[in-house]
């Protein structure tokens, strides 16, 4: 088996006096989809935010491809290839679809391949090509989720962190999103997927 791409060992985190994570240990190997399932408030999103260095944990370690993430800032983590698609999509509603996508390639490592990655994203989500000049805020929830994922792919991730991608979507869009996750995986991108939809998430996951 390949060496772990992401390793989390004994991760503890608290918001003030409220401990959210205690002794979390998991790994994602190159080319895997690993799913973290659980109910609301279980700490799934908090785990992803710690990996992205949006939060600072109390104890434990997070290592990505040999790099101790505690020593890095959030933008340096993205430069390494760890890209998060946050819960709630968080697109820029007053910007067009195309402008949102281009912002995804702001990291230095992705800029030179911007045109190629843009074409890949629009091929993966043909509906975004149809709406390229439309404001992000006028898209449906499912279309906004497509945009959020495509924007994340613009950064050329080695590890894609997906936080509740099916949340609040109609069943047809849910199926599309999970089929797309499988397609992204087939392109060689490792995925750590946080989900409440246990059936669909385990359908596409290695573990």
C-alpha positions as CSV (number, residue, x, y, z in Angstrom):
1,X,0.0,0.0,0.0
2,X,1.1,3.6,-0.6
3,X,2.2,5.8,2.3
4,X,-0.6,8.0,3.8
5,X,-1.0,11.4,2.0
6,X,-2.8,12.8,5.1
7,X,-2.2,11.6,8.6
8,X,-4.1,12.8,11.7
9,X,-3.0,11.5,15.1
10,X,-4.7,12.2,18.4
11,X,-6.3,15.4,17.4
12,X,-7.9,17.4,20.2
13,X,-9.8,20.7,19.7
14,X,-12.1,22.9,21.7
15,X,-14.1,26.1,21.2
16,X,-13.3,27.7,24.6
17,X,-14.4,25.1,27.2
18,X,-16.4,23.1,24.8
19,X,-14.3,20.2,23.6
20,X,-15.4,19.2,20.1
21,X,-12.6,16.7,19.0
22,X,-10.9,14.2,21.3
23,X,-8.2,11.9,20.0
24,X,-9.2,11.9,16.3
25,X,-7.0,9.6,14.3
26,X,-7.4,9.0,10.6
27,X,-5.5,8.8,7.3
28,X,-6.1,9.3,3.6
29,X,-3.8,7.5,1.2
30,X,-3.0,8.6,-2.4
31,X,-6.0,8.0,-4.7
32,X,-8.5,7.2,-1.9
33,X,-11.9,8.5,-1.1
34,X,-12.3,8.4,2.7
35,X,-15.7,9.3,4.2
36,X,-16.2,10.8,7.6
37,X,-19.9,10.3,8.6
38,X,-21.8,11.5,11.6
39,X,-24.7,13.7,12.8
40,X,-24.8,17.4,13.2
41,X,-22.4,18.7,15.9
42,X,-20.2,15.6,15.9
43,X,-17.1,17.6,14.8
44,X,-16.8,16.7,11.1
45,X,-16.6,20.2,9.8
46,X,-14.3,21.2,12.7
47,X,-11.9,18.4,11.6
48,X,-11.7,19.8,8.1
49,X,-11.2,23.3,9.3
50,X,-8.3,22.1,11.4
51,X,-6.7,20.4,8.4
52,X,-7.1,23.6,6.4
53,X,-5.5,25.6,9.3
54,X,-8.6,27.8,9.7
55,X,-8.4,26.6,13.3
56,X,-5.6,25.7,15.7
57,X,-5.8,22.5,17.6
58,X,-4.8,21.9,21.3
59,X,-2.9,18.7,20.8
60,X,-2.1,16.0,18.3
61,X,-0.7,16.3,14.8
62,X,-1.8,16.7,11.2
63,X,0.8,15.8,8.5
64,X,0.3,16.2,4.8
65,X,2.8,14.5,2.5
66,X,5.5,14.9,5.2
67,X,4.6,18.5,6.1
68,X,3.6,19.4,9.6
69,X,0.5,21.5,9.0
70,X,0.7,23.2,12.5
71,X,3.7,25.1,11.2
72,X,1.8,26.5,8.1
73,X,-0.8,29.1,7.5
74,X,-4.0,28.4,5.6
75,X,-2.8,29.7,2.3
76,X,0.4,27.6,2.5
77,X,-1.7,24.5,3.1
78,X,-3.6,25.3,-0.2
79,X,-0.3,25.8,-2.0
80,X,0.6,22.2,-0.9
81,X,-2.5,21.0,-2.7
82,X,-5.1,20.7,0.2
83,X,-8.2,22.4,-1.0
84,X,-11.5,22.7,0.9
85,X,-15.0,23.1,-0.5
86,X,-16.8,24.4,2.5
87,X,-20.3,23.6,3.8
88,X,-22.9,26.0,2.4
89,X,-20.9,26.5,-0.8
90,X,-19.6,30.0,0.0
91,X,-19.5,31.2,-3.6
92,X,-19.3,34.9,-4.4
93,X,-22.9,35.8,-5.3
94,X,-22.2,39.1,-7.0
95,X,-19.6,37.6,-9.3
96,X,-20.3,35.6,-12.4
97,X,-19.7,31.9,-12.7
98,X,-16.6,32.5,-14.7
99,X,-15.2,35.0,-12.3
100,X,-15.8,32.6,-9.4
101,X,-14.0,29.9,-11.2
102,X,-11.0,32.1,-12.1
103,X,-10.6,33.0,-8.4
104,X,-10.1,29.4,-7.6
105,X,-6.8,29.4,-9.5
106,X,-5.2,32.2,-7.5
107,X,-2.5,30.0,-6.0
108,X,0.8,30.2,-7.8
109,X,1.0,26.5,-8.6
110,X,-2.4,26.6,-10.5
111,X,-2.1,29.9,-12.4
112,X,-0.2,28.5,-15.4
113,X,-2.8,25.8,-15.9
114,X,-5.8,28.1,-15.4
115,X,-7.2,27.7,-19.0
116,X,-6.8,23.9,-18.9
117,X,-8.4,23.6,-15.5
118,X,-11.2,25.9,-16.4
119,X,-12.1,23.7,-19.4
120,X,-11.9,20.6,-17.2
121,X,-14.4,22.1,-14.8
122,X,-16.8,23.2,-17.5
123,X,-16.6,19.7,-19.0
124,X,-17.3,18.1,-15.7
125,X,-20.3,20.5,-15.1
126,X,-21.8,21.4,-18.5
127,X,-24.5,23.4,-16.8
128,X,-21.8,25.9,-15.6
129,X,-20.7,26.4,-19.2
130,X,-24.3,27.4,-20.1
131,X,-24.3,29.8,-17.2
132,X,-20.8,31.2,-17.4
133,X,-21.9,34.8,-17.5
134,X,-24.6,34.4,-14.9
135,X,-24.2,35.8,-11.4
136,X,-23.4,33.1,-8.9
137,X,-26.2,34.3,-6.6
138,X,-28.8,33.6,-9.2
139,X,-28.0,29.9,-9.6
140,X,-30.0,27.1,-7.9
141,X,-28.6,25.4,-4.8
142,X,-27.4,22.4,-6.9
143,X,-25.7,24.7,-9.4
144,X,-24.0,26.6,-6.7
145,X,-22.6,23.4,-5.3
146,X,-21.3,22.5,-8.7
147,X,-19.7,25.9,-8.9
148,X,-18.1,25.5,-5.5
149,X,-16.6,22.1,-6.4
150,X,-15.4,23.3,-9.8
151,X,-13.8,26.4,-8.1
152,X,-12.0,24.0,-5.7
153,X,-10.7,22.0,-8.6
154,X,-9.2,25.1,-10.2
155,X,-6.6,25.1,-7.5
156,X,-5.3,21.7,-8.7
157,X,-5.9,19.8,-5.4
158,X,-4.0,16.8,-4.5
159,X,-6.4,16.3,-1.6
160,X,-10.0,17.7,-1.9
161,X,-11.9,18.3,1.3
162,X,-15.6,18.2,0.7
163,X,-17.8,19.4,3.5
164,X,-21.5,18.2,3.2
165,X,-21.7,18.6,-0.6
166,X,-25.3,17.2,-0.7
167,X,-26.7,19.4,2.1
168,X,-30.0,20.9,1.1
169,X,-30.0,19.6,-2.4
170,X,-32.8,18.0,-4.4
171,X,-32.4,14.2,-4.9
172,X,-31.5,14.6,-8.6
173,X,-28.7,17.0,-7.7
174,X,-27.5,14.8,-4.9
175,X,-27.0,11.9,-7.4
176,X,-25.2,14.3,-9.8
177,X,-22.8,15.5,-7.0
178,X,-21.9,12.0,-5.9
179,X,-21.4,10.8,-9.5
180,X,-19.1,13.8,-9.9
181,X,-17.1,13.0,-6.8
182,X,-16.5,9.5,-8.3
183,X,-15.4,11.1,-11.5
184,X,-12.9,13.4,-9.7
185,X,-11.5,10.4,-7.9
186,X,-11.1,8.6,-11.2
187,X,-8.8,11.5,-12.3
188,X,-6.4,10.7,-9.4
189,X,-7.5,13.3,-6.8
190,X,-7.7,12.0,-3.2
191,X,-10.8,13.0,-1.4
192,X,-11.8,13.4,2.3
193,X,-15.6,13.6,2.3
194,X,-17.7,14.8,5.2
195,X,-21.3,13.7,4.9
196,X,-24.6,13.0,6.6
197,X,-25.9,11.0,3.6
198,X,-24.4,7.7,4.7
199,X,-25.7,5.6,1.8
200,X,-24.4,7.8,-1.0
201,X,-21.1,8.6,0.7
202,X,-20.3,5.0,1.4
203,X,-21.3,4.1,-2.2
204,X,-18.4,6.1,-3.6
205,X,-15.9,5.7,-0.7
206,X,-12.9,3.3,-0.4
207,X,-13.3,3.5,3.4
